[in-house]
Amino acid sequence: MRRPAPRDRPVLGFLAFCLLVALSMELYFVLHFQDIDERHDLPARAFQIYGAGDRTYSGQGDTYLPFALETINVFLVQTLNCALAYAIVRPRAWRHPLQLAVGSYLSGSVVIYFWHAHAAGYPDMPEHRFWNYFLFYAPNLPWLVGSLWMAVASFRTLVRSVKEWETSR
């Protein structure tokens, strides 16, 4: 096993952050989405605070969309993230296609989540105030920015590889 290149360490750090959040907060939501509004522990309280921005995450309204999104993220995306980390640590040819796919999916899903709420007039935001918009957008920005950054980095690497291949022919 080789030591990851300096440019790969931020990707591995972002993947570790995603895995940590997925196996803690997001898994908690998946397990308790139907009774989260009745719970009083720390994770439930965090979701109740976030509920000022999107009440579905605090157990009110149609909780099945966030349940579906978080289930995909916890079980499918984190499996792909672990495969991606493996492909970075043990250099594999499929690393950048996978990184592009995962980064594109995650950033796209956040954009769709944001756009859906905006286009619908934020129906799951109890009060349309600055603080509630902040609570809605800010916690999601790491996934948008980090995933978009991963996708762009892999896209550039793949384009560079294709150009090198074309000039070597």
ZAKE-425162 format. One line per field, with one value per residue: residue number from 1; x negated, y negated, z negated of N, C-alpha, C in turn. Coordinates in Angstrom, 1 decimal, padded with zeros to 4 digits. Example, Ala and Ser with C-alpha at 12.3 -4.5 7.8 and 13.67 -1.06 7.14 Angstrom:
REM residues 2
nr <- 1_2
n.c1 <- -013.2_-012.8
n.c2 <- 005.7_002.2
n.c3 <- -007.8_-007.1
ca.c1 <- -012.3_-013.7
ca.c2 <- 004.5_001.1
ca.c3 <- -007.8_-007.1
c.c1 <- -013.2_-012.9
c.c2 <- 003.3_000.0
c.c3 <- -007.8_-007.9
END
This chain:
REM residues 169
nr <- 1_2_3_4_5_6_7_8_9_10_11_12_13_14_15_16_17_18_19_20_21_22_23_24_25_26_27_28_29_30_31_32_33_34_35_36_37_38_39_40_41_42_43_44_45_46_47_48_49_50_51_52_53_54_55_56_57_58_59_60_61_62_63_64_65_66_67_68_69_70_71_72_73_74_75_76_77_78_79_80_81_82_83_84_85_86_87_88_89_90_91_92_93_94_95_96_97_98_99_100_101_102_103_104_105_106_107_108_109_110_111_112_113_114_115_116_117_118_119_120_121_122_123_124_125_126_127_128_129_130_131_132_133_134_135_136_137_138_139_140_141_142_143_144_145_146_147_148_149_150_151_152_153_154_155_156_157_158_159_160_161_162_163_164_165_166_167_168_169
n.c1 <- -000.9_-000.6_-001.5_000.9_001.1_000.4_002.4_004.5_005.2_007.1_009.4_009.7_010.1_012.6_014.2_014.0_015.2_017.9_018.6_018.5_020.6_022.7_022.8_023.5_025.4_027.1_027.7_029.0_031.3_032.5_033.1_034.9_036.8_039.6_040.4_039.0_039.8_040.8_038.7_036.0_033.3_029.8_029.2_031.8_032.7_030.9_031.9_034.5_033.8_032.8_035.2_036.5_035.7_036.4_039.0_039.6_037.4_037.5_039.5_042.0_044.8_044.3_042.2_041.0_039.6_037.1_036.3_035.9_033.9_031.8_031.5_030.5_028.1_026.8_026.5_025.9_024.3_022.3_021.0_020.0_018.3_016.4_015.3_014.2_012.3_010.6_009.7_008.2_006.2_005.0_003.9_006.1_007.4_010.1_010.7_011.0_013.3_015.2_015.1_015.9_018.5_019.7_019.3_020.7_023.3_023.8_023.5_025.4_027.8_028.0_028.4_030.8_032.5_032.3_033.4_035.9_037.2_037.0_038.5_041.0_041.7_040.7_042.3_042.0_040.8_041.3_041.5_040.7_038.0_034.8_033.0_034.0_033.8_031.0_030.5_031.5_029.9_027.1_026.1_026.1_024.2_021.5_021.7_022.5_020.5_018.1_018.6_019.0_016.5_014.9_016.0_015.3_012.5_011.9_013.1_011.4_009.0_009.6_010.1_007.6_006.1_007.3_006.6_003.8_003.6_004.7_002.7_000.5_001.0
n.c2 <- 001.2_-002.2_-005.5_-008.0_-010.5_-014.0_-015.6_-013.8_-013.5_-015.5_-014.5_-012.0_-012.8_-014.2_-012.0_-010.5_-012.2_-012.3_-009.6_-009.3_-011.1_-009.9_-007.4_-008.1_-010.5_-010.5_-007.7_-007.4_-009.0_-007.5_-005.2_-006.1_-007.8_-007.7_-008.2_-010.3_-012.8_-012.4_-011.7_-012.5_-012.6_-013.6_-013.5_-013.6_-016.0_-017.7_-017.2_-018.3_-021.0_-021.5_-021.2_-023.6_-024.6_-022.6_-020.8_-018.1_-016.6_-016.7_-015.0_-015.7_-016.0_-014.8_-012.5_-010.5_-011.1_-012.3_-010.1_-008.2_-009.4_-009.6_-006.9_-005.8_-007.3_-006.5_-003.7_-002.9_-005.0_-005.3_-002.9_-003.0_-005.2_-004.0_-002.2_-004.0_-005.2_-003.0_-002.7_-005.0_-004.7_-002.3_-002.4_-002.4_-001.9_-002.6_-004.6_-007.5_-007.5_-006.5_-008.4_-010.7_-009.9_-009.5_-012.0_-013.6_-012.6_-013.1_-015.9_-016.7_-015.6_-017.2_-019.7_-019.2_-018.8_-021.3_-022.9_-021.8_-022.5_-025.3_-025.8_-024.9_-026.7_-026.5_-024.7_-023.0_-024.5_-025.9_-028.7_-031.5_-032.8_-034.5_-033.1_-030.5_-029.8_-029.8_-027.6_-025.7_-025.7_-025.9_-023.5_-021.7_-022.5_-021.5_-019.0_-019.7_-021.4_-019.9_-017.5_-018.4_-019.5_-017.2_-015.9_-017.7_-017.7_-015.0_-014.9_-016.7_-015.3_-013.0_-014.1_-015.2_-012.8_-011.6_-013.4_-013.1_-010.5_-010.7_-012.3_-010.6_-008.7
n.c3 <- 000.0_000.9_-000.2_-000.3_002.3_001.9_003.1_003.0_000.4_-000.7_000.6_-000.5_-003.1_-002.9_-002.1_-004.5_-006.3_-005.2_-005.5_-008.3_-009.1_-007.8_-009.0_-011.5_-012.1_-009.8_-009.6_-012.0_-011.5_-009.5_-010.9_-012.8_-011.6_-011.7_-014.3_-015.2_-016.0_-018.5_-020.1_-022.4_-022.6_-021.9_-019.0_-017.9_-018.8_-017.4_-014.8_-015.2_-015.5_-012.9_-011.7_-011.6_-009.2_-007.4_-008.0_-007.5_-008.2_-010.9_-011.6_-010.7_-008.4_-005.0_-005.5_-004.0_-001.6_-002.6_-004.0_-002.0_-000.5_-002.4_-003.0_-000.6_-000.6_-002.9_-002.6_000.1_001.3_-000.6_-000.5_002.1_001.6_-000.1_001.7_003.4_001.8_001.4_004.0_004.3_002.3_003.0_005.9_008.6_011.8_012.2_010.5_011.0_012.8_011.0_009.0_010.3_010.9_008.3_007.2_008.9_008.7_005.9_005.7_007.5_006.4_004.1_005.3_006.6_004.3_003.1_005.2_005.6_003.1_003.3_005.8_005.0_003.2_000.6_-001.1_-003.4_-005.2_-008.2_-009.0_-007.0_-007.3_-007.7_-009.3_-009.2_-006.5_-006.4_-008.1_-006.5_-004.2_-004.9_-006.4_-004.4_-002.5_-002.6_-001.4_001.2_002.1_001.6_003.0_005.6_006.1_006.0_008.3_010.4_010.2_010.9_013.5_014.9_014.7_016.1_018.7_019.2_019.4_021.6_023.6_023.5_024.3_026.9_028.2_028.1_030.0
ca.c1 <- 000.0_-001.4_-001.0_001.7_000.5_000.9_003.7_005.6_005.6_008.4_010.5_009.9_010.7_014.0_014.9_014.1_016.3_019.1_018.8_018.7_021.9_023.6_023.0_024.0_026.6_028.0_028.2_030.0_032.5_033.1_033.7_035.9_037.6_041.0_040.7_037.9_040.4_041.1_037.5_035.4_031.8_029.1_029.4_033.2_032.7_030.3_032.9_035.5_033.3_032.8_036.6_036.9_035.4_037.1_039.7_039.6_036.3_037.9_040.6_043.4_045.0_043.9_040.9_040.6_038.6_035.8_035.9_035.4_032.6_030.8_031.2_029.6_026.8_026.1_026.1_025.3_023.2_021.1_020.3_019.2_017.2_015.4_014.6_013.4_011.1_009.7_009.1_007.2_005.1_004.4_004.3_006.9_007.8_011.5_010.8_011.6_014.7_016.1_015.1_016.8_019.9_020.1_019.3_021.8_024.6_024.1_023.8_026.7_028.9_028.2_029.0_032.3_033.1_032.4_034.3_037.3_037.7_037.2_039.5_042.3_041.9_040.3_043.5_041.7_040.1_042.5_041.5_039.8_037.1_033.4_032.3_034.5_033.1_029.6_030.5_031.8_028.8_025.7_025.6_025.9_023.2_020.3_021.9_022.6_019.1_017.1_018.9_018.7_015.0_014.4_016.4_014.6_011.1_011.8_013.3_010.1_008.0_010.0_009.9_006.1_005.7_007.8_005.7_002.5_003.8_004.8_001.4_-000.4_001.4
ca.c2 <- 000.0_-003.4_-006.6_-008.8_-011.7_-015.2_-016.0_-012.8_-013.6_-016.1_-013.7_-011.0_-013.5_-014.4_-010.7_-010.1_-013.1_-011.8_-008.3_-009.6_-011.7_-008.9_-006.3_-008.6_-011.3_-010.0_-006.4_-007.7_-009.4_-006.3_-004.2_-006.8_-008.9_-007.7_-008.6_-011.3_-014.0_-012.0_-011.4_-013.6_-012.5_-014.7_-013.5_-014.0_-017.5_-018.3_-017.2_-019.3_-022.3_-021.6_-021.2_-025.0_-024.8_-021.5_-020.1_-016.7_-016.0_-016.6_-014.0_-016.2_-016.1_-013.7_-012.1_-009.4_-011.6_-012.3_-008.7_-007.6_-010.1_-009.2_-005.4_-005.7_-007.9_-005.7_-002.3_-002.8_-006.0_-005.1_-001.7_-003.6_-006.0_-003.1_-001.7_-005.1_-005.3_-001.9_-003.0_-006.0_-004.2_-001.2_-003.0_-001.6_-002.6_-003.0_-005.6_-008.7_-007.4_-006.3_-009.7_-011.5_-009.5_-009.8_-013.5_-014.1_-012.2_-013.8_-017.4_-016.8_-015.4_-018.4_-020.8_-018.9_-019.0_-022.8_-023.4_-021.3_-023.3_-026.6_-025.9_-024.7_-027.8_-026.0_-024.3_-022.4_-025.5_-026.5_-030.2_-031.9_-033.8_-034.4_-032.0_-029.2_-029.6_-029.5_-026.3_-024.8_-025.6_-025.8_-022.2_-020.9_-023.0_-020.6_-017.9_-020.3_-021.9_-018.8_-016.6_-019.1_-019.6_-015.8_-015.6_-018.5_-017.2_-013.8_-015.3_-017.3_-014.2_-012.1_-014.9_-015.2_-011.4_-011.4_-014.3_-012.5_-009.3_-011.1_-012.8_-009.5_-007.8
ca.c3 <- 000.0_001.0_-000.9_000.7_002.8_001.2_003.7_002.7_-001.1_-000.9_001.0_-001.6_-004.3_-002.6_-002.2_-005.9_-006.8_-004.7_-006.2_-009.7_-009.2_-007.3_-010.0_-012.8_-012.0_-008.7_-009.9_-013.1_-010.9_-008.8_-011.9_-013.6_-010.9_-012.0_-015.6_-015.6_-016.7_-019.9_-020.8_-023.1_-022.7_-021.2_-017.5_-017.6_-019.1_-016.2_-013.7_-015.5_-015.2_-011.5_-011.3_-011.3_-007.7_-006.7_-009.0_-007.3_-009.0_-012.3_-011.7_-010.4_-007.0_-004.3_-005.9_-003.2_-000.7_-003.2_-004.3_-000.7_-000.1_-003.4_-002.9_000.5_-000.9_-004.0_-002.2_001.4_001.6_-001.5_000.1_003.2_001.1_-000.6_002.9_003.9_000.9_001.7_005.3_004.1_001.5_003.9_007.2_009.5_013.1_012.2_009.4_011.5_013.3_009.9_008.3_011.1_010.8_007.0_007.0_009.7_008.0_004.6_005.9_008.2_005.4_003.3_006.1_006.7_003.0_003.0_006.3_005.3_002.1_003.8_006.8_004.4_002.2_-000.7_-001.9_-004.6_-006.1_-009.0_-008.9_-006.0_-007.9_-007.3_-010.1_-008.7_-005.2_-006.8_-008.6_-005.4_-003.2_-005.4_-006.7_-003.1_-001.6_-002.5_-000.4_002.5_002.5_001.6_004.1_006.9_006.2_006.4_009.7_011.3_010.2_011.7_014.9_015.4_014.8_017.2_019.9_019.4_019.8_023.0_024.5_023.6_025.1_028.3_028.7_028.2_031.0
c.c1 <- -000.9_-000.7_-000.3_001.0_001.1_002.3_004.8_006.0_006.9_009.6_010.8_010.5_012.2_014.7_015.0_015.2_017.7_019.5_019.2_020.2_023.0_023.9_023.4_025.4_027.6_028.6_029.3_031.3_033.2_033.7_034.9_036.8_039.1_041.4_039.7_038.5_040.8_039.9_036.8_033.9_031.2_029.3_030.8_033.3_032.0_031.2_034.1_035.1_033.3_034.2_037.1_036.6_036.2_037.7_039.8_038.5_036.5_039.1_041.9_043.5_044.6_042.5_040.3_039.5_037.2_035.4_035.3_034.0_031.5_030.5_030.3_028.2_026.1_025.7_025.5_024.1_022.0_020.3_019.4_018.1_016.1_014.6_013.7_012.1_010.1_009.0_008.1_006.0_004.3_004.8_004.9_007.4_009.2_011.7_011.5_013.0_015.6_016.2_016.0_018.2_020.5_020.3_020.5_023.2_024.8_024.3_025.1_027.9_029.1_028.8_030.5_033.0_033.3_033.5_035.7_037.9_038.0_038.4_040.9_042.6_041.6_041.5_043.2_040.9_041.2_042.6_040.4_039.0_035.7_032.8_032.8_033.9_031.6_029.5_030.8_030.6_027.4_025.3_025.4_024.8_021.9_020.5_022.0_021.2_018.1_017.3_018.6_017.2_014.4_014.8_015.5_013.1_011.0_012.1_012.1_009.1_008.3_009.8_008.4_005.6_006.1_006.9_004.4_002.5_003.9_003.5_000.4_-000.2_000.7
c.c2 <- -001.2_-004.5_-007.5_-010.1_-012.9_-015.6_-015.1_-012.9_-014.3_-015.3_-012.6_-011.6_-013.7_-013.1_-010.3_-010.9_-012.6_-010.5_-008.5_-010.1_-010.7_-007.8_-006.8_-009.3_-010.7_-008.6_-006.5_-008.1_-008.3_-005.4_-004.8_-007.8_-008.9_-008.2_-009.7_-012.5_-013.7_-011.7_-012.7_-013.5_-013.5_-014.7_-014.0_-015.5_-018.2_-018.3_-018.2_-020.7_-022.5_-021.7_-022.6_-025.3_-023.8_-020.6_-018.6_-015.9_-015.9_-015.8_-014.5_-016.2_-014.8_-013.3_-011.0_-009.9_-011.7_-010.9_-008.0_-008.1_-009.6_-007.7_-005.2_-006.2_-006.9_-004.3_-002.2_-003.8_-005.7_-003.8_-002.2_-004.4_-005.2_-002.5_-002.7_-005.3_-004.2_-002.2_-004.1_-005.5_-003.1_-001.6_-002.1_-002.5_-003.2_-004.1_-006.8_-008.6_-007.2_-007.7_-010.7_-011.2_-009.8_-011.3_-014.1_-013.8_-013.0_-015.3_-017.6_-016.6_-016.6_-019.6_-020.5_-019.1_-020.5_-023.3_-023.0_-022.2_-024.7_-026.7_-025.7_-025.8_-027.5_-025.6_-023.6_-023.2_-026.2_-028.0_-030.6_-033.1_-033.5_-033.2_-030.6_-028.8_-029.2_-028.0_-025.3_-024.6_-025.3_-024.3_-021.3_-021.3_-022.1_-019.5_-018.5_-020.7_-020.8_-017.9_-017.2_-019.2_-018.3_-015.5_-016.4_-018.0_-015.9_-014.0_-015.8_-016.2_-013.3_-012.8_-014.9_-013.9_-011.1_-012.2_-013.6_-011.2_-009.6_-011.6_-011.7_-008.6_-008.1
c.c3 <- 000.0_000.1_000.1_001.1_002.0_001.8_003.4_001.2_-001.3_-000.5_000.0_-002.8_-004.1_-002.7_-003.6_-006.6_-006.4_-005.4_-007.6_-009.9_-008.8_-008.4_-011.4_-012.6_-011.0_-009.0_-011.1_-012.5_-010.2_-009.8_-012.6_-012.9_-011.3_-013.4_-016.1_-016.3_-018.1_-020.7_-021.4_-023.3_-021.8_-019.7_-017.2_-017.8_-017.9_-015.0_-014.0_-015.3_-013.7_-010.9_-011.0_-009.8_-006.9_-007.7_-008.8_-008.0_-010.5_-012.6_-011.4_-008.9_-006.3_-004.5_-005.0_-002.1_-001.4_-003.6_-003.1_-000.4_-001.1_-003.3_-001.7_000.1_-001.9_-003.4_-000.9_001.6_000.7_-001.0_001.2_002.7_000.5_000.6_003.4_003.1_001.2_003.0_005.3_003.4_002.3_005.3_008.2_010.7_013.0_011.1_010.0_012.1_012.1_009.1_009.0_010.9_009.4_006.7_007.7_009.1_006.8_004.8_006.6_007.3_004.5_004.0_006.3_005.5_002.8_004.0_006.0_004.2_002.6_004.8_006.1_003.4_000.8_-001.6_-003.2_-005.6_-006.9_-008.9_-007.9_-006.5_-007.5_-008.0_-009.6_-007.4_-005.5_-007.2_-007.5_-004.5_-003.8_-005.7_-005.5_-002.2_-001.5_-001.4_001.0_003.0_002.6_002.8_005.5_007.2_006.6_007.9_010.7_011.4_011.1_013.2_015.5_015.6_016.0_018.6_020.2_019.9_021.3_024.0_024.6_024.5_026.6_028.9_028.9_029.3_032.3
END
